Amino acid sequence: MNTTYSFRTDKGAKEQASAILKDLGTDLSSVFNMCMRQIIIQKGIPFDVNLGYNQETIDTLMEVKEGKNLNGPFDNLEAMKKALNA
């Protein structure tokens, strides 16, 4: 049995998404159905929902990956606090 679901969205976003999906050979209705099925299967949102990293976080992650500006290991909590506040 089918049901109808309606919602409000930005007109420009709908047009852009529809155009992309058309190029992919599908449409919004099909993608929403796929998404709903994945929500059921995964018992949650089937993709990452986040704000992304800011530039400071990206720079810090790159430094860690390159082994730069690393401190520790520390012998105790006070030594760690001292290094963090330096």
PDB file with one MODEL, atoms N, CA, C and O in Angstrom:
MODEL        1
ATOM      1  N   MET A   1       0.837  -1.174   0.000  1.00  0.00           N
ATOM      2  CA  MET A   1       0.000   0.000   0.000  1.00  0.00           C
ATOM      3  C   MET A   1       0.889   1.246   0.000  1.00  0.00           C
ATOM      4  O   MET A   1       1.825   1.334   0.795  1.00  0.00           O
ATOM      5  N   ASN A   2       0.614   2.185  -0.860  1.00  0.00           N
ATOM      6  CA  ASN A   2       1.370   3.431  -0.947  1.00  0.00           C
ATOM      7  C   ASN A   2       0.693   4.528  -0.149  1.00  0.00           C
ATOM      8  O   ASN A   2      -0.518   4.502   0.069  1.00  0.00           O
ATOM      9  N   THR A   3       1.485   5.484   0.279  1.00  0.00           N
ATOM     10  CA  THR A   3       0.969   6.664   0.957  1.00  0.00           C
ATOM     11  C   THR A   3       1.661   7.886   0.366  1.00  0.00           C
ATOM     12  O   THR A   3       2.734   7.775  -0.228  1.00  0.00           O
ATOM     13  N   THR A   4       1.058   9.024   0.529  1.00  0.00           N
ATOM     14  CA  THR A   4       1.627  10.262   0.012  1.00  0.00           C
ATOM     15  C   THR A   4       2.156  11.085   1.168  1.00  0.00           C
ATOM     16  O   THR A   4       1.510  11.210   2.209  1.00  0.00           O
ATOM     17  N   TYR A   5       3.342  11.644   0.974  1.00  0.00           N
ATOM     18  CA  TYR A   5       3.955  12.502   1.978  1.00  0.00           C
ATOM     19  C   TYR A   5       4.339  13.803   1.299  1.00  0.00           C
ATOM     20  O   TYR A   5       4.950  13.794   0.231  1.00  0.00           O
ATOM     21  N   SER A   6       3.988  14.907   1.909  1.00  0.00           N
ATOM     22  CA  SER A   6       4.305  16.197   1.309  1.00  0.00           C
ATOM     23  C   SER A   6       5.082  17.039   2.304  1.00  0.00           C
ATOM     24  O   SER A   6       4.835  16.964   3.508  1.00  0.00           O
ATOM     25  N   PHE A   7       6.021  17.841   1.813  1.00  0.00           N
ATOM     26  CA  PHE A   7       6.800  18.711   2.685  1.00  0.00           C
ATOM     27  C   PHE A   7       7.204  19.968   1.930  1.00  0.00           C
ATOM     28  O   PHE A   7       7.146  20.016   0.701  1.00  0.00           O
ATOM     29  N   ARG A   8       7.609  20.973   2.674  1.00  0.00           N
ATOM     30  CA  ARG A   8       8.035  22.235   2.070  1.00  0.00           C
ATOM     31  C   ARG A   8       9.558  22.252   1.981  1.00  0.00           C
ATOM     32  O   ARG A   8      10.257  21.794   2.885  1.00  0.00           O
ATOM     33  N   THR A   9      10.050  22.792   0.871  1.00  0.00           N
ATOM     34  CA  THR A   9      11.490  22.933   0.689  1.00  0.00           C
ATOM     35  C   THR A   9      11.764  24.140  -0.195  1.00  0.00           C
ATOM     36  O   THR A   9      10.863  24.656  -0.857  1.00  0.00           O
ATOM     37  N   ASP A  10      12.988  24.572  -0.200  1.00  0.00           N
ATOM     38  CA  ASP A  10      13.397  25.701  -1.026  1.00  0.00           C
ATOM     39  C   ASP A  10      13.262  25.346  -2.504  1.00  0.00           C
ATOM     40  O   ASP A  10      13.728  24.292  -2.937  1.00  0.00           O
ATOM     41  N   LYS A  11      12.628  26.221  -3.275  1.00  0.00           N
ATOM     42  CA  LYS A  11      12.378  25.957  -4.694  1.00  0.00           C
ATOM     43  C   LYS A  11      13.680  25.741  -5.462  1.00  0.00           C
ATOM     44  O   LYS A  11      13.781  24.819  -6.271  1.00  0.00           O
ATOM     45  N   GLY A  12      14.669  26.584  -5.210  1.00  0.00           N
ATOM     46  CA  GLY A  12      15.948  26.455  -5.905  1.00  0.00           C
ATOM     47  C   GLY A  12      16.648  25.142  -5.598  1.00  0.00           C
ATOM     48  O   GLY A  12      17.206  24.503  -6.490  1.00  0.00           O
ATOM     49  N   ALA A  13      16.616  24.742  -4.331  1.00  0.00           N
ATOM     50  CA  ALA A  13      17.243  23.479  -3.937  1.00  0.00           C
ATOM     51  C   ALA A  13      16.554  22.303  -4.620  1.00  0.00           C
ATOM     52  O   ALA A  13      17.215  21.374  -5.086  1.00  0.00           O
ATOM     53  N   LYS A  14      15.227  22.345  -4.678  1.00  0.00           N
ATOM     54  CA  LYS A  14      14.474  21.269  -5.342  1.00  0.00           C
ATOM     55  C   LYS A  14      14.833  21.192  -6.818  1.00  0.00           C
ATOM     56  O   LYS A  14      15.036  20.105  -7.357  1.00  0.00           O
ATOM     57  N   GLU A  15      14.911  22.346  -7.470  1.00  0.00           N
ATOM     58  CA  GLU A  15      15.238  22.363  -8.898  1.00  0.00           C
ATOM     59  C   GLU A  15      16.648  21.839  -9.154  1.00  0.00           C
ATOM     60  O   GLU A  15      16.868  21.069 -10.089  1.00  0.00           O
ATOM     61  N   GLN A  16      17.603  22.259  -8.321  1.00  0.00           N
ATOM     62  CA  GLN A  16      18.981  21.790  -8.487  1.00  0.00           C
ATOM     63  C   GLN A  16      19.082  20.284  -8.261  1.00  0.00           C
ATOM     64  O   GLN A  16      19.702  19.568  -9.047  1.00  0.00           O
ATOM     65  N   ALA A  17      18.468  19.817  -7.181  1.00  0.00           N
ATOM     66  CA  ALA A  17      18.513  18.386  -6.876  1.00  0.00           C
ATOM     67  C   ALA A  17      17.825  17.579  -7.970  1.00  0.00           C
ATOM     68  O   ALA A  17      18.331  16.534  -8.379  1.00  0.00           O
ATOM     69  N   SER A  18      16.687  18.049  -8.444  1.00  0.00           N
ATOM     70  CA  SER A  18      15.958  17.341  -9.504  1.00  0.00           C
ATOM     71  C   SER A  18      16.791  17.239 -10.775  1.00  0.00           C
ATOM     72  O   SER A  18      16.800  16.198 -11.433  1.00  0.00           O
ATOM     73  N   ALA A  19      17.493  18.318 -11.123  1.00  0.00           N
ATOM     74  CA  ALA A  19      18.326  18.307 -12.329  1.00  0.00           C
ATOM     75  C   ALA A  19      19.467  17.301 -12.198  1.00  0.00           C
ATOM     76  O   ALA A  19      19.761  16.566 -13.141  1.00  0.00           O
ATOM     77  N   ILE A  20      20.106  17.267 -11.038  1.00  0.00           N
ATOM     78  CA  ILE A  20      21.205  16.314 -10.814  1.00  0.00           C
ATOM     79  C   ILE A  20      20.678  14.889 -10.881  1.00  0.00           C
ATOM     80  O   ILE A  20      21.276  14.031 -11.530  1.00  0.00           O
ATOM     81  N   LEU A  21      19.560  14.637 -10.212  1.00  0.00           N
ATOM     82  CA  LEU A  21      18.994  13.291 -10.200  1.00  0.00           C
ATOM     83  C   LEU A  21      18.545  12.865 -11.590  1.00  0.00           C
ATOM     84  O   LEU A  21      18.667  11.692 -11.943  1.00  0.00           O
ATOM     85  N   LYS A  22      18.031  13.789 -12.380  1.00  0.00           N
ATOM     86  CA  LYS A  22      17.639  13.472 -13.757  1.00  0.00           C
ATOM     87  C   LYS A  22      18.857  13.012 -14.551  1.00  0.00           C
ATOM     88  O   LYS A  22      18.783  12.035 -15.296  1.00  0.00           O
ATOM     89  N   ASP A  23      19.989  13.721 -14.390  1.00  0.00           N
ATOM     90  CA  ASP A  23      21.230  13.317 -15.062  1.00  0.00           C
ATOM     91  C   ASP A  23      21.681  11.927 -14.620  1.00  0.00           C
ATOM     92  O   ASP A  23      22.324  11.201 -15.378  1.00  0.00           O
ATOM     93  N   LEU A  24      21.335  11.567 -13.388  1.00  0.00           N
ATOM     94  CA  LEU A  24      21.688  10.245 -12.858  1.00  0.00           C
ATOM     95  C   LEU A  24      20.658   9.177 -13.217  1.00  0.00           C
ATOM     96  O   LEU A  24      20.834   8.002 -12.895  1.00  0.00           O
ATOM     97  N   GLY A  25      19.587   9.589 -13.882  1.00  0.00           N
ATOM     98  CA  GLY A  25      18.571   8.635 -14.315  1.00  0.00           C
ATOM     99  C   GLY A  25      17.547   8.284 -13.263  1.00  0.00           C
ATOM    100  O   GLY A  25      16.941   7.214 -13.314  1.00  0.00           O
ATOM    101  N   THR A  26      17.348   9.174 -12.310  1.00  0.00           N
ATOM    102  CA  THR A  26      16.369   8.906 -11.262  1.00  0.00           C
ATOM    103  C   THR A  26      15.629  10.202 -10.918  1.00  0.00           C
ATOM    104  O   THR A  26      15.808  11.217 -11.591  1.00  0.00           O
ATOM    105  N   ASP A  27      14.813  10.165  -9.887  1.00  0.00           N
ATOM    106  CA  ASP A  27      14.062  11.356  -9.497  1.00  0.00           C
ATOM    107  C   ASP A  27      13.974  11.457  -7.975  1.00  0.00           C
ATOM    108  O   ASP A  27      14.375  10.545  -7.253  1.00  0.00           O
ATOM    109  N   LEU A  28      13.441  12.584  -7.505  1.00  0.00           N
ATOM    110  CA  LEU A  28      13.353  12.820  -6.062  1.00  0.00           C
ATOM    111  C   LEU A  28      12.553  11.746  -5.339  1.00  0.00           C
ATOM    112  O   LEU A  28      12.949  11.292  -4.266  1.00  0.00           O
ATOM    113  N   SER A  29      11.446  11.344  -5.913  1.00  0.00           N
ATOM    114  CA  SER A  29      10.599  10.341  -5.268  1.00  0.00           C
ATOM    115  C   SER A  29      11.363   9.036  -5.042  1.00  0.00           C
ATOM    116  O   SER A  29      11.288   8.446  -3.963  1.00  0.00           O
ATOM    117  N   SER A  30      12.087   8.595  -6.051  1.00  0.00           N
ATOM    118  CA  SER A  30      12.857   7.348  -5.927  1.00  0.00           C
ATOM    119  C   SER A  30      13.950   7.473  -4.876  1.00  0.00           C
ATOM    120  O   SER A  30      14.175   6.554  -4.089  1.00  0.00           O
ATOM    121  N   VAL A  31      14.632   8.624  -4.869  1.00  0.00           N
ATOM    122  CA  VAL A  31      15.706   8.828  -3.895  1.00  0.00           C
ATOM    123  C   VAL A  31      15.148   8.902  -2.476  1.00  0.00           C
ATOM    124  O   VAL A  31      15.756   8.362  -1.551  1.00  0.00           O
ATOM    125  N   PHE A  32      14.011   9.557  -2.286  1.00  0.00           N
ATOM    126  CA  PHE A  32      13.407   9.601  -0.958  1.00  0.00           C
ATOM    127  C   PHE A  32      13.008   8.204  -0.497  1.00  0.00           C
ATOM    128  O   PHE A  32      13.180   7.871   0.676  1.00  0.00           O
ATOM    129  N   ASN A  33      12.482   7.386  -1.396  1.00  0.00           N
ATOM    130  CA  ASN A  33      12.137   6.012  -1.034  1.00  0.00           C
ATOM    131  C   ASN A  33      13.381   5.218  -0.659  1.00  0.00           C
ATOM    132  O   ASN A  33      13.364   4.455   0.307  1.00  0.00           O
ATOM    133  N   MET A  34      14.472   5.393  -1.426  1.00  0.00           N
ATOM    134  CA  MET A  34      15.727   4.705  -1.081  1.00  0.00           C
ATOM    135  C   MET A  34      16.218   5.158   0.288  1.00  0.00           C
ATOM    136  O   MET A  34      16.650   4.343   1.103  1.00  0.00           O
ATOM    137  N   CYS A  35      16.148   6.460   0.535  1.00  0.00           N
ATOM    138  CA  CYS A  35      16.605   7.006   1.809  1.00  0.00           C
ATOM    139  C   CYS A  35      15.775   6.453   2.971  1.00  0.00           C
ATOM    140  O   CYS A  35      16.331   6.072   4.001  1.00  0.00           O
ATOM    141  N   MET A  36      14.462   6.408   2.813  1.00  0.00           N
ATOM    142  CA  MET A  36      13.612   5.868   3.879  1.00  0.00           C
ATOM    143  C   MET A  36      13.932   4.405   4.157  1.00  0.00           C
ATOM    144  O   MET A  36      13.963   3.985   5.314  1.00  0.00           O
ATOM    145  N   ARG A  37      14.169   3.628   3.104  1.00  0.00           N
ATOM    146  CA  ARG A  37      14.508   2.217   3.313  1.00  0.00           C
ATOM    147  C   ARG A  37      15.841   2.079   4.054  1.00  0.00           C
ATOM    148  O   ARG A  37      15.990   1.204   4.907  1.00  0.00           O
ATOM    149  N   GLN A  38      16.803   2.940   3.731  1.00  0.00           N
ATOM    150  CA  GLN A  38      18.088   2.900   4.423  1.00  0.00           C
ATOM    151  C   GLN A  38      17.954   3.327   5.886  1.00  0.00           C
ATOM    152  O   GLN A  38      18.648   2.791   6.750  1.00  0.00           O
ATOM    153  N   ILE A  39      17.077   4.275   6.168  1.00  0.00           N
ATOM    154  CA  ILE A  39      16.819   4.668   7.557  1.00  0.00           C
ATOM    155  C   ILE A  39      16.326   3.463   8.346  1.00  0.00           C
ATOM    156  O   ILE A  39      16.742   3.247   9.484  1.00  0.00           O
ATOM    157  N   ILE A  40      15.445   2.687   7.745  1.00  0.00           N
ATOM    158  CA  ILE A  40      14.902   1.491   8.399  1.00  0.00           C
ATOM    159  C   ILE A  40      15.997   0.453   8.597  1.00  0.00           C
ATOM    160  O   ILE A  40      16.142  -0.100   9.687  1.00  0.00           O
ATOM    161  N   ILE A  41      16.769   0.186   7.544  1.00  0.00           N
ATOM    162  CA  ILE A  41      17.828  -0.829   7.612  1.00  0.00           C
ATOM    163  C   ILE A  41      18.888  -0.450   8.640  1.00  0.00           C
ATOM    164  O   ILE A  41      19.302  -1.281   9.449  1.00  0.00           O
ATOM    165  N   GLN A  42      19.329   0.813   8.605  1.00  0.00           N
ATOM    166  CA  GLN A  42      20.422   1.251   9.470  1.00  0.00           C
ATOM    167  C   GLN A  42      19.952   1.764  10.829  1.00  0.00           C
ATOM    168  O   GLN A  42      20.760   2.043  11.715  1.00  0.00           O
ATOM    169  N   LYS A  43      18.643   1.884  10.976  1.00  0.00           N
ATOM    170  CA  LYS A  43      18.051   2.397  12.213  1.00  0.00           C
ATOM    171  C   LYS A  43      18.635   3.769  12.576  1.00  0.00           C
ATOM    172  O   LYS A  43      18.943   4.040  13.736  1.00  0.00           O
ATOM    173  N   GLY A  44      18.777   4.615  11.569  1.00  0.00           N
ATOM    174  CA  GLY A  44      19.306   5.963  11.763  1.00  0.00           C
ATOM    175  C   GLY A  44      19.458   6.659  10.428  1.00  0.00           C
ATOM    176  O   GLY A  44      19.096   6.112   9.386  1.00  0.00           O
ATOM    177  N   ILE A  45      19.993   7.858  10.462  1.00  0.00           N
ATOM    178  CA  ILE A  45      20.221   8.614   9.234  1.00  0.00           C
ATOM    179  C   ILE A  45      21.348   7.934   8.459  1.00  0.00           C
ATOM    180  O   ILE A  45      22.418   7.693   9.019  1.00  0.00           O
ATOM    181  N   PRO A  46      21.129   7.622   7.188  1.00  0.00           N
ATOM    182  CA  PRO A  46      22.089   6.804   6.432  1.00  0.00           C
ATOM    183  C   PRO A  46      23.277   7.565   5.848  1.00  0.00           C
ATOM    184  O   PRO A  46      23.907   7.092   4.902  1.00  0.00           O
ATOM    185  N   PHE A  47      23.586   8.720   6.392  1.00  0.00           N
ATOM    186  CA  PHE A  47      24.748   9.482   5.942  1.00  0.00           C
ATOM    187  C   PHE A  47      25.185  10.385   7.084  1.00  0.00           C
ATOM    188  O   PHE A  47      24.419  10.644   8.012  1.00  0.00           O
ATOM    189  N   ASP A  48      26.438  10.870   7.009  1.00  0.00           N
ATOM    190  CA  ASP A  48      26.954  11.742   8.057  1.00  0.00           C
ATOM    191  C   ASP A  48      26.240  13.085   8.041  1.00  0.00           C
ATOM    192  O   ASP A  48      26.017  13.682   6.988  1.00  0.00           O
ATOM    193  N   VAL A  49      25.892  13.537   9.223  1.00  0.00           N
ATOM    194  CA  VAL A  49      25.301  14.861   9.377  1.00  0.00           C
ATOM    195  C   VAL A  49      26.216  15.623  10.327  1.00  0.00           C
ATOM    196  O   VAL A  49      26.258  15.339  11.524  1.00  0.00           O
ATOM    197  N   ASN A  50      26.945  16.589   9.784  1.00  0.00           N
ATOM    198  CA  ASN A  50      27.866  17.348  10.616  1.00  0.00           C
ATOM    199  C   ASN A  50      28.120  18.712  10.012  1.00  0.00           C
ATOM    200  O   ASN A  50      27.732  18.989   8.877  1.00  0.00           O
ATOM    201  N   LEU A  51      28.757  19.537  10.764  1.00  0.00           N
ATOM    202  CA  LEU A  51      29.060  20.882  10.312  1.00  0.00           C
ATOM    203  C   LEU A  51      30.420  20.959   9.629  1.00  0.00           C
ATOM    204  O   LEU A  51      30.798  22.015   9.120  1.00  0.00           O
ATOM    205  N   GLY A  52      31.148  19.869   9.611  1.00  0.00           N
ATOM    206  CA  GLY A  52      32.470  19.886   9.002  1.00  0.00           C
ATOM    207  C   GLY A  52      33.497  20.470   9.955  1.00  0.00           C
ATOM    208  O   GLY A  52      33.174  20.887  11.068  1.00  0.00           O
ATOM    209  N   TYR A  53      34.722  20.490   9.504  1.00  0.00           N
ATOM    210  CA  TYR A  53      35.815  21.003  10.318  1.00  0.00           C
ATOM    211  C   TYR A  53      36.132  22.437   9.935  1.00  0.00           C
ATOM    212  O   TYR A  53      36.075  22.803   8.760  1.00  0.00           O
ATOM    213  N   ASN A  54      36.468  23.249  10.931  1.00  0.00           N
ATOM    214  CA  ASN A  54      36.936  24.593  10.617  1.00  0.00           C
ATOM    215  C   ASN A  54      38.431  24.516  10.282  1.00  0.00           C
ATOM    216  O   ASN A  54      39.058  23.476  10.483  1.00  0.00           O
ATOM    217  N   GLN A  55      38.988  25.589   9.783  1.00  0.00           N
ATOM    218  CA  GLN A  55      40.374  25.567   9.310  1.00  0.00           C
ATOM    219  C   GLN A  55      41.355  25.246  10.432  1.00  0.00           C
ATOM    220  O   GLN A  55      42.342  24.547  10.201  1.00  0.00           O
ATOM    221  N   GLU A  56      41.105  25.742  11.638  1.00  0.00           N
ATOM    222  CA  GLU A  56      41.995  25.460  12.760  1.00  0.00           C
ATOM    223  C   GLU A  56      42.043  23.960  13.051  1.00  0.00           C
ATOM    224  O   GLU A  56      43.117  23.410  13.298  1.00  0.00           O
ATOM    225  N   THR A  57      40.901  23.304  13.022  1.00  0.00           N
ATOM    226  CA  THR A  57      40.854  21.862  13.259  1.00  0.00           C
ATOM    227  C   THR A  57      41.567  21.109  12.146  1.00  0.00           C
ATOM    228  O   THR A  57      42.307  20.163  12.416  1.00  0.00           O
ATOM    229  N   ILE A  58      41.355  21.514  10.907  1.00  0.00           N
ATOM    230  CA  ILE A  58      42.025  20.872   9.770  1.00  0.00           C
ATOM    231  C   ILE A  58      43.533  21.004   9.913  1.00  0.00           C
ATOM    232  O   ILE A  58      44.265  20.033   9.719  1.00  0.00           O
ATOM    233  N   ASP A  59      44.004  22.212  10.254  1.00  0.00           N
ATOM    234  CA  ASP A  59      45.445  22.432  10.429  1.00  0.00           C
ATOM    235  C   ASP A  59      46.005  21.564  11.546  1.00  0.00           C
ATOM    236  O   ASP A  59      47.080  20.980  11.400  1.00  0.00           O
ATOM    237  N   THR A  60      45.282  21.474  12.663  1.00  0.00           N
ATOM    238  CA  THR A  60      45.730  20.660  13.795  1.00  0.00           C
ATOM    239  C   THR A  60      45.786  19.184  13.420  1.00  0.00           C
ATOM    240  O   THR A  60      46.746  18.497  13.769  1.00  0.00           O
ATOM    241  N   LEU A  61      44.777  18.690  12.717  1.00  0.00           N
ATOM    242  CA  LEU A  61      44.778  17.290  12.286  1.00  0.00           C
ATOM    243  C   LEU A  61      45.949  17.001  11.357  1.00  0.00           C
ATOM    244  O   LEU A  61      46.564  15.938  11.442  1.00  0.00           O
ATOM    245  N   MET A  62      46.259  17.938  10.473  1.00  0.00           N
ATOM    246  CA  MET A  62      47.401  17.763   9.567  1.00  0.00           C
ATOM    247  C   MET A  62      48.715  17.741  10.347  1.00  0.00           C
ATOM    248  O   MET A  62      49.608  16.956  10.027  1.00  0.00           O
ATOM    249  N   GLU A  63      48.844  18.596  11.369  1.00  0.00           N
ATOM    250  CA  GLU A  63      50.049  18.605  12.195  1.00  0.00           C
ATOM    251  C   GLU A  63      50.220  17.272  12.914  1.00  0.00           C
ATOM    252  O   GLU A  63      51.324  16.731  12.965  1.00  0.00           O
ATOM    253  N   VAL A  64      49.148  16.749  13.460  1.00  0.00           N
ATOM    254  CA  VAL A  64      49.209  15.458  14.151  1.00  0.00           C
ATOM    255  C   VAL A  64      49.614  14.366  13.170  1.00  0.00           C
ATOM    256  O   VAL A  64      50.465  13.532  13.480  1.00  0.00           O
ATOM    257  N   LYS A  65      49.011  14.369  11.997  1.00  0.00           N
ATOM    258  CA  LYS A  65      49.333  13.362  10.983  1.00  0.00           C
ATOM    259  C   LYS A  65      50.807  13.433  10.587  1.00  0.00           C
ATOM    260  O   LYS A  65      51.436  12.408  10.325  1.00  0.00           O
ATOM    261  N   GLU A  66      51.353  14.653  10.544  1.00  0.00           N
ATOM    262  CA  GLU A  66      52.752  14.852  10.168  1.00  0.00           C
ATOM    263  C   GLU A  66      53.696  14.733  11.361  1.00  0.00           C
ATOM    264  O   GLU A  66      54.911  14.856  11.203  1.00  0.00           O
ATOM    265  N   GLY A  67      53.149  14.494  12.558  1.00  0.00           N
ATOM    266  CA  GLY A  67      53.971  14.336  13.751  1.00  0.00           C
ATOM    267  C   GLY A  67      54.510  15.643  14.299  1.00  0.00           C
ATOM    268  O   GLY A  67      55.503  15.639  15.028  1.00  0.00           O
ATOM    269  N   LYS A  68      53.889  16.746  13.972  1.00  0.00           N
ATOM    270  CA  LYS A  68      54.348  18.064  14.429  1.00  0.00           C
ATOM    271  C   LYS A  68      53.586  18.499  15.675  1.00  0.00           C
ATOM    272  O   LYS A  68      52.425  18.143  15.876  1.00  0.00           O
ATOM    273  N   ASN A  69      54.279  19.288  16.511  1.00  0.00           N
ATOM    274  CA  ASN A  69      53.668  19.905  17.696  1.00  0.00           C
ATOM    275  C   ASN A  69      52.968  18.903  18.608  1.00  0.00           C
ATOM    276  O   ASN A  69      51.896  19.183  19.144  1.00  0.00           O
ATOM    277  N   LEU A  70      53.577  17.745  18.777  1.00  0.00           N
ATOM    278  CA  LEU A  70      53.002  16.729  19.662  1.00  0.00           C
ATOM    279  C   LEU A  70      53.641  16.829  21.039  1.00  0.00           C
ATOM    280  O   LEU A  70      54.843  17.068  21.149  1.00  0.00           O
ATOM    281  N   ASN A  71      52.859  16.650  22.075  1.00  0.00           N
ATOM    282  CA  ASN A  71      53.346  16.619  23.449  1.00  0.00           C
ATOM    283  C   ASN A  71      52.954  15.292  24.065  1.00  0.00           C
ATOM    284  O   ASN A  71      51.974  14.666  23.661  1.00  0.00           O
ATOM    285  N   GLY A  72      53.729  14.877  25.039  1.00  0.00           N
ATOM    286  CA  GLY A  72      53.386  13.656  25.754  1.00  0.00           C
ATOM    287  C   GLY A  72      54.217  12.491  25.279  1.00  0.00           C
ATOM    288  O   GLY A  72      55.013  12.657  24.355  1.00  0.00           O
ATOM    289  N   PRO A  73      54.072  11.323  25.864  1.00  0.00           N
ATOM    290  CA  PRO A  73      53.111  11.029  26.937  1.00  0.00           C
ATOM    291  C   PRO A  73      53.505  11.734  28.231  1.00  0.00           C
ATOM    292  O   PRO A  73      54.658  12.122  28.421  1.00  0.00           O
ATOM    293  N   PHE A  74      52.554  11.886  29.086  1.00  0.00           N
ATOM    294  CA  PHE A  74      52.758  12.599  30.336  1.00  0.00           C
ATOM    295  C   PHE A  74      52.790  11.601  31.484  1.00  0.00           C
ATOM    296  O   PHE A  74      52.124  10.566  31.460  1.00  0.00           O
ATOM    297  N   ASP A  75      53.591  11.948  32.495  1.00  0.00           N
ATOM    298  CA  ASP A  75      53.700  11.076  33.667  1.00  0.00           C
ATOM    299  C   ASP A  75      52.511  11.222  34.606  1.00  0.00           C
ATOM    300  O   ASP A  75      52.172  10.298  35.345  1.00  0.00           O
ATOM    301  N   ASN A  76      51.879  12.398  34.568  1.00  0.00           N
ATOM    302  CA  ASN A  76      50.740  12.623  35.451  1.00  0.00           C
ATOM    303  C   ASN A  76      49.874  13.752  34.903  1.00  0.00           C
ATOM    304  O   ASN A  76      50.230  14.403  33.920  1.00  0.00           O
ATOM    305  N   LEU A  77      48.759  13.968  35.536  1.00  0.00           N
ATOM    306  CA  LEU A  77      47.798  14.974  35.095  1.00  0.00           C
ATOM    307  C   LEU A  77      48.387  16.378  35.164  1.00  0.00           C
ATOM    308  O   LEU A  77      48.147  17.195  34.275  1.00  0.00           O
ATOM    309  N   GLU A  78      49.147  16.661  36.202  1.00  0.00           N
ATOM    310  CA  GLU A  78      49.733  17.998  36.353  1.00  0.00           C
ATOM    311  C   GLU A  78      50.689  18.309  35.210  1.00  0.00           C
ATOM    312  O   GLU A  78      50.713  19.439  34.722  1.00  0.00           O
ATOM    313  N   ALA A  79      51.472  17.339  34.775  1.00  0.00           N
ATOM    314  CA  ALA A  79      52.403  17.548  33.662  1.00  0.00           C
ATOM    315  C   ALA A  79      51.636  17.839  32.372  1.00  0.00           C
ATOM    316  O   ALA A  79      52.050  18.674  31.568  1.00  0.00           O
ATOM    317  N   MET A  80      50.528  17.149  32.188  1.00  0.00           N
ATOM    318  CA  MET A  80      49.713  17.387  31.000  1.00  0.00           C
ATOM    319  C   MET A  80      49.109  18.797  31.036  1.00  0.00           C
ATOM    320  O   MET A  80      49.136  19.511  30.034  1.00  0.00           O
ATOM    321  N   LYS A  81      48.563  19.193  32.195  1.00  0.00           N
ATOM    322  CA  LYS A  81      47.978  20.528  32.321  1.00  0.00           C
ATOM    323  C   LYS A  81      49.023  21.604  32.070  1.00  0.00           C
ATOM    324  O   LYS A  81      48.745  22.606  31.411  1.00  0.00           O
ATOM    325  N   LYS A  82      50.236  21.395  32.599  1.00  0.00           N
ATOM    326  CA  LYS A  82      51.313  22.367  32.412  1.00  0.00           C
ATOM    327  C   LYS A  82      51.641  22.514  30.927  1.00  0.00           C
ATOM    328  O   LYS A  82      51.832  23.631  30.446  1.00  0.00           O
ATOM    329  N   ALA A  83      51.708  21.405  30.202  1.00  0.00           N
ATOM    330  CA  ALA A  83      52.013  21.447  28.767  1.00  0.00           C
ATOM    331  C   ALA A  83      50.882  22.115  27.991  1.00  0.00           C
ATOM    332  O   ALA A  83      51.141  22.862  27.047  1.00  0.00           O
ATOM    333  N   LEU A  84      49.647  21.859  28.372  1.00  0.00           N
ATOM    334  CA  LEU A  84      48.507  22.452  27.675  1.00  0.00           C
ATOM    335  C   LEU A  84      48.435  23.959  27.887  1.00  0.00           C
ATOM    336  O   LEU A  84      47.999  24.692  27.000  1.00  0.00           O
ATOM    337  N   ASN A  85      48.855  24.417  29.048  1.00  0.00           N
ATOM    338  CA  ASN A  85      48.795  25.844  29.357  1.00  0.00           C
ATOM    339  C   ASN A  85      50.046  26.602  28.932  1.00  0.00           C
ATOM    340  O   ASN A  85      50.110  27.821  29.092  1.00  0.00           O
ATOM    341  N   ALA A  86      51.022  25.912  28.403  1.00  0.00           N
ATOM    342  CA  ALA A  86      52.291  26.564  28.001  1.00  0.00           C
ATOM    343  C   ALA A  86      52.116  27.386  26.745  1.00  0.00           C
ATOM    344  O   ALA A  86      53.072  27.998  26.269  1.00  0.00           O
TER     345      ALA A  86
ENDMDL
END
